[in-house]
Amino acid sequence: MNMFDPDQLRTFLAVERAGGFTAAGRILGLRQSTVSGHIARLERAAGRELFRRDTRNLALTADGAAMVGFARAVLDAQTQAERYFSDSRLTGLIRLGASDDVMGRELPDVLLEFQRSHPGVDLELTVGLSENLKTRMAAGELDLMVGKRRPGERHGELLWRDRLVWAGRSGATGFTDPVPLVTYPPPSMTRQAALEALELHGRTWRIACTSDSQLGLRAAVLAGLGVIVHAESLLPAGLFAVEDERLPEVGQLEFVLLRRRSRLSEPERALCEAITAGARRAHQGRMRQLG
């Protein structure tokens, strides 16, 4: 049997976590054809089928489930070897803030790779609404933050722009007045954008569910309680853009990296570089599309 290629193993684990080739490609910054090629070559090397595919679903085979453990062990061993021989000397504590939607999709893989590369750096993570995190950063409680800003604002380094969409469960449509909203509490930017758009177009609305976690919002939308305004590229699993011409356009948001200090420590600089590189890989096409 051939040795397993680490890049193919990483792609395999990304497909397993994301539940599909297209979603894994977005996480890794790869085309779907590249992801498919990695999986095909890994299956040839293993001599076994790792995923069972049909037109609607993708599931691990028994051999695929076994490969998950082997792949993690191989990649962990490689990381330990690289760490040993690179002798990374970065140490310290970084207090990082991240908006709830970013933590749902973007940051976990970036932070995992960062900690593998810099095991001497401790991360203290705070997840919440962007506006609340900005307040905590101004108070000196956070060192770095990944969150949102409205177009036209200048604070922070732009990572990517995202279109805001109305989202619901599969097939959801026909939202009549008052429009049932599922939303974060104030001072949520997506909540503000939704209310401004509805009021501008003369639509009435009611708050059907409020939650300060994306998990709670997703559950409410899947339960059919209402519709949510959300960044298109970060839609939680099971939610889809609603095709309803009566719902107004909601505009865009910008995702940014903010630093408390202009002079960064070495660990902070390394984490900023990792976050920026990850955003560039995942959203380069979106930046070109939205301008």
C-alpha positions as CSV (number, residue, x, y, z in Angstrom):
1,M,0.0,0.0,0.0
2,N,1.2,3.5,-0.8
3,M,2.0,6.0,1.9
4,F,-0.9,8.4,2.5
5,D,-0.4,11.9,1.4
6,P,-0.9,14.5,4.2
7,D,-2.7,16.9,1.9
8,Q,-5.2,14.2,0.9
9,L,-5.7,13.3,4.5
10,R,-6.4,16.9,5.4
11,T,-8.9,17.2,2.5
12,F,-10.6,13.9,3.7
13,L,-11.1,15.2,7.2
14,A,-12.4,18.6,5.9
15,V,-15.0,16.7,3.7
16,E,-16.0,14.6,6.7
17,R,-16.4,17.7,9.0
18,A,-18.1,19.8,6.4
19,G,-20.4,17.1,5.0
20,G,-19.6,17.7,1.3
21,F,-17.0,18.4,-1.3
22,T,-18.1,22.0,-2.1
23,A,-18.2,23.0,1.6
24,A,-14.8,21.4,2.2
25,G,-13.4,23.3,-0.8
26,R,-14.6,26.6,0.7
27,I,-12.9,25.8,4.0
28,L,-9.6,24.8,2.4
29,G,-9.6,27.4,-0.4
30,L,-9.7,24.6,-3.1
31,R,-11.8,24.0,-6.2
32,Q,-14.3,21.2,-5.9
33,S,-12.5,19.3,-8.6
34,T,-9.3,19.4,-6.5
35,V,-11.1,18.1,-3.5
36,S,-12.6,15.3,-5.5
37,G,-9.2,14.4,-6.9
38,H,-7.7,14.3,-3.4
39,I,-10.4,11.9,-2.2
40,A,-10.1,9.7,-5.4
41,R,-6.3,9.3,-5.0
42,L,-6.7,8.6,-1.2
43,E,-9.3,5.9,-2.0
44,R,-6.9,4.4,-4.5
45,A,-4.1,4.4,-2.0
46,A,-6.3,2.8,0.6
47,G,-7.8,0.3,-1.8
48,R,-11.1,1.0,-0.2
49,E,-14.2,3.2,-0.7
50,L,-14.2,5.9,2.0
51,F,-17.4,7.7,1.2
52,R,-20.8,6.4,0.0
53,R,-22.2,8.9,-2.5
54,D,-25.6,9.4,-4.1
55,T,-27.3,12.4,-5.7
56,R,-28.3,13.9,-2.3
57,N,-26.1,12.5,0.5
58,L,-22.5,11.9,1.3
59,A,-21.7,9.4,4.2
60,L,-18.7,7.6,5.5
61,T,-18.3,3.9,4.8
62,A,-17.1,1.7,7.6
63,D,-13.6,2.0,6.1
64,G,-14.0,5.8,5.9
65,A,-14.9,5.9,9.6
66,A,-11.8,4.0,10.4
67,M,-9.7,6.3,8.2
68,V,-10.9,9.3,10.3
69,G,-8.9,8.0,13.3
70,F,-5.9,7.1,11.2
71,A,-5.9,10.4,9.4
72,R,-5.9,12.4,12.6
73,A,-3.2,10.3,14.1
74,V,-1.0,10.7,11.0
75,L,-1.5,14.4,10.8
76,D,-1.0,14.8,14.6
77,A,2.3,12.9,14.3
78,Q,3.4,15.0,11.4
79,T,2.6,18.2,13.4
80,Q,4.5,17.0,16.4
81,A,7.5,16.2,14.3
82,E,7.4,19.6,12.6
83,R,7.0,21.3,16.0
84,Y,10.0,19.4,17.4
85,F,12.3,20.2,14.6
86,S,11.1,23.8,14.0
87,D,11.5,24.5,17.8
88,S,8.9,27.2,17.8
89,R,9.7,29.7,20.6
90,L,6.6,31.8,20.5
91,T,5.0,32.0,23.9
92,G,2.4,34.2,25.5
93,L,-1.3,34.8,25.9
94,I,-3.6,36.2,23.2
95,R,-7.1,37.4,24.2
96,L,-9.1,36.9,20.9
97,G,-12.7,38.0,20.3
98,A,-14.8,36.6,17.5
99,S,-18.3,37.1,16.3
100,D,-20.6,34.1,16.7
101,D,-21.1,33.6,13.0
102,V,-17.4,33.7,12.2
103,M,-16.7,31.0,14.9
104,G,-19.4,28.9,13.3
105,R,-17.5,28.5,10.0
106,E,-14.3,30.4,9.6
107,L,-12.0,30.4,12.6
108,P,-11.9,26.9,14.1
109,D,-9.6,25.4,11.4
110,V,-7.4,28.6,11.4
111,L,-7.0,28.4,15.2
112,L,-6.3,24.6,15.2
113,E,-3.5,25.1,12.7
114,F,-2.1,28.1,14.7
115,Q,-2.0,26.1,17.9
116,R,-0.4,23.2,16.2
117,S,2.3,25.5,14.9
118,H,2.7,27.5,18.1
119,P,2.0,25.3,21.1
120,G,3.5,27.8,23.4
121,V,0.9,30.4,22.7
122,D,-2.3,30.3,24.9
123,L,-5.5,31.5,23.3
124,E,-8.3,33.0,25.4
125,L,-11.4,33.1,23.2
126,T,-14.5,35.3,23.7
127,V,-17.4,34.8,21.3
128,G,-20.2,37.4,21.0
129,L,-21.8,40.2,19.1
130,S,-19.3,42.4,17.2
131,E,-20.4,45.6,18.8
132,N,-20.1,44.1,22.3
133,L,-16.6,42.8,21.5
134,K,-15.5,46.2,20.2
135,T,-16.6,47.7,23.6
136,R,-14.5,45.0,25.4
137,M,-11.5,45.7,23.2
138,A,-11.8,49.5,23.9
139,A,-11.8,48.6,27.6
140,G,-8.6,46.6,27.2
141,E,-10.1,43.2,27.7
142,L,-9.2,41.8,24.2
143,D,-6.1,42.0,22.1
144,L,-7.4,41.0,18.7
145,M,-10.9,40.6,17.3
146,V,-12.5,39.2,14.2
147,G,-16.0,40.7,13.6
148,K,-18.2,42.8,11.4
149,R,-18.5,46.4,10.4
150,R,-21.1,48.3,8.2
151,P,-19.9,49.5,4.8
152,G,-18.3,52.9,5.0
153,E,-16.8,52.3,8.5
154,R,-13.1,52.5,8.6
155,H,-11.9,50.7,11.7
156,G,-10.1,47.4,11.3
157,E,-8.4,45.5,8.4
158,L,-10.8,44.3,5.8
159,L,-10.8,40.5,5.5
160,W,-13.8,40.0,3.1
161,R,-17.1,41.5,2.1
162,D,-20.3,39.4,2.3
163,R,-23.8,39.9,0.9
164,L,-26.6,39.8,3.4
165,V,-29.5,37.5,2.5
166,W,-32.8,36.5,4.0
167,A,-32.4,32.8,5.0
168,G,-34.9,30.1,6.1
169,R,-35.3,26.4,6.0
170,S,-35.4,24.6,2.7
171,G,-38.3,25.7,0.6
172,A,-39.3,28.6,2.9
173,T,-41.1,31.4,1.1
174,G,-44.2,33.6,1.2
175,F,-43.4,35.7,4.3
176,T,-46.3,38.0,4.6
177,D,-46.7,41.0,7.0
178,P,-45.8,41.1,9.7
179,V,-42.6,39.4,8.7
180,P,-41.5,36.9,11.4
181,L,-37.9,37.6,12.3
182,V,-35.4,35.3,14.0
183,T,-32.5,37.5,15.2
184,Y,-29.7,38.3,17.6
185,P,-30.5,40.8,20.3
186,P,-29.4,44.5,20.0
187,P,-26.8,45.7,19.2
188,S,-26.7,43.1,16.4
189,M,-25.7,44.6,13.0
190,T,-27.7,42.0,11.0
191,R,-30.8,42.8,13.2
192,Q,-30.3,46.5,12.5
193,A,-29.9,45.9,8.8
194,A,-33.1,43.7,8.6
195,L,-35.2,46.3,10.5
196,E,-33.9,49.2,8.4
197,A,-34.6,47.4,5.1
198,L,-38.2,46.4,6.2
199,E,-39.1,49.8,7.4
200,L,-37.6,51.5,4.3
201,H,-39.9,49.3,2.1
202,G,-43.0,49.8,4.3
203,R,-43.1,46.2,5.6
204,T,-44.2,45.4,9.1
205,W,-42.4,42.8,11.2
206,R,-42.5,41.0,14.5
207,I,-39.7,39.3,16.5
208,A,-40.4,35.6,16.5
209,C,-37.2,34.5,18.3
210,T,-34.2,36.2,19.9
211,S,-31.0,34.3,20.7
212,D,-27.5,35.4,21.4
213,S,-26.1,32.2,19.9
214,Q,-26.1,31.0,16.3
215,L,-27.1,27.5,17.5
216,G,-30.3,28.9,19.0
217,L,-31.1,31.0,15.9
218,R,-30.5,28.0,13.5
219,A,-32.8,25.9,15.6
220,A,-35.5,28.5,15.5
221,V,-35.3,28.9,11.7
222,L,-35.3,25.1,11.2
223,A,-38.4,25.0,13.4
224,G,-40.1,27.3,11.0
225,L,-40.5,30.2,13.4
226,G,-39.3,32.8,10.9
227,V,-36.6,34.2,8.6
228,I,-33.2,35.5,9.5
229,V,-30.8,38.0,7.9
230,H,-27.3,36.4,7.6
231,A,-24.0,36.7,5.8
232,E,-24.4,34.5,2.7
233,S,-21.0,32.7,2.9
234,L,-21.5,31.8,6.6
235,L,-25.0,30.4,6.5
236,P,-25.4,27.6,9.1
237,A,-26.0,24.1,7.8
238,G,-29.6,23.5,6.7
239,L,-30.4,27.2,6.1
240,F,-30.8,28.6,2.5
241,A,-31.3,32.0,0.9
242,V,-35.0,32.7,0.6
243,E,-36.3,33.3,-2.9
244,D,-39.0,35.9,-2.2
245,E,-39.2,39.1,-4.2
246,R,-41.3,40.8,-1.5
247,L,-38.4,40.7,0.9
248,P,-36.1,43.8,0.3
249,E,-32.4,43.8,-0.4
250,V,-30.4,44.0,2.8
251,G,-27.0,45.1,1.5
252,Q,-23.6,43.9,2.6
253,L,-21.4,43.6,5.7
254,E,-17.6,43.7,5.9
255,F,-15.6,41.3,8.1
256,V,-12.6,42.8,9.7
257,L,-9.6,42.1,11.9
258,L,-9.1,44.6,14.7
259,R,-6.0,45.1,16.8
260,R,-6.0,46.8,20.2
261,R,-2.3,47.9,19.8
262,S,-0.6,49.3,16.8
263,R,2.6,47.6,17.9
264,L,1.9,43.8,18.0
265,S,3.7,41.1,20.0
266,E,5.3,38.3,18.0
267,P,2.5,35.9,18.9
268,E,-0.2,38.5,17.9
269,R,1.5,39.2,14.6
270,A,1.7,35.4,13.8
271,L,-2.0,35.0,14.6
272,C,-3.0,38.0,12.5
273,E,-1.0,36.5,9.6
274,A,-2.8,33.2,10.0
275,I,-6.3,34.8,10.1
276,T,-5.6,37.0,7.1
277,A,-4.2,34.1,5.1
278,G,-7.2,31.9,6.0
279,A,-9.7,34.6,5.0
280,R,-7.8,35.2,1.7
281,R,-8.0,31.5,0.8
282,A,-11.6,31.2,1.6
283,H,-13.0,34.5,0.2
284,Q,-10.8,35.7,-2.6
285,G,-13.5,34.9,-5.2
286,R,-16.1,36.7,-3.1
287,M,-14.0,39.8,-2.8
288,R,-13.7,40.0,-6.6
289,Q,-17.5,39.3,-7.1
290,L,-18.7,42.0,-4.6
291,G,-15.9,44.5,-5.4
